[in-house]
C-alpha cells in the first residue's frame, strides 16, 4: 500500500513539474515574441504546448497499460 501511494505521489509531482516548466517557457516565448512585435497570445501558445504534453502523456499511459 505504501509503495502504491509513493508511486502515485511521484507521478503527480512529475506532472506538476512539467506543467510549471511549460507555463514558464511559454511565458518566456510570448515575451520574446512581443518584443519582436509578433502578435501572439499566451493562451494560444499554452494550448499548443498543452496539446504536445497531452500526446506525450497519452503515450506514457498507454505504455504503462501495456506492461
N, C-alpha and C positions, 0 to 999 in steps of 0.2 A: 504494500500500500504506500509506504513512504517513498519508494523508488518511483512509483507511478506519479505521485504528486510532484516530486522533484523534476521528473522529465517534463511534466506539463508546465511547471514554472519556468524552466529553461526555454521551452518553446515560446512561451508568452514574452519573456524578456527579449529573446531574439527578434520576435516580431516588432516589439516596441522600438528596439534599436534601429531596425530597418525603416520604420515609419518616421522616426525622428531624423534620420540621415536623409531620407527622401525630402522631407519638408525643408531641411536646412539647405541642401544643394539646389532644390527647386527655387527657393527664395533667392539664393545667390545668382542663379542663372537669370531670373527675371530682373534682378537689379542690374546686371551687366547689360541685358537687352534694353532696358530703359535708358541706360547711359548712352547706348548706341542709337537711340531714337527708333528702336524697333518696338512696334506695338505688340505686347504680349501680356496676357493676364496670368495671375498666379493660379487661378482655378483651372485654366486650360492646361498649363504646364503640369500642375499637380495631378490632374486627371490622366494626362498622358503617362506620367511616371507611375501612377497607380495601376494603370492597365498592365504595364510591364511587370510590376510586382505581383499582381494577381495571377498572371500567367505563370510566373516562376513558382509562386506558392501552390498553384494547382498542380503543377508537375511534381513538386515535392510531396504533396499529399498523395497523389496517385502512386508515386514510387514507394511511399510508406505503406500504402494499402496492398501493393503487390507482394511485398515481402512477407 
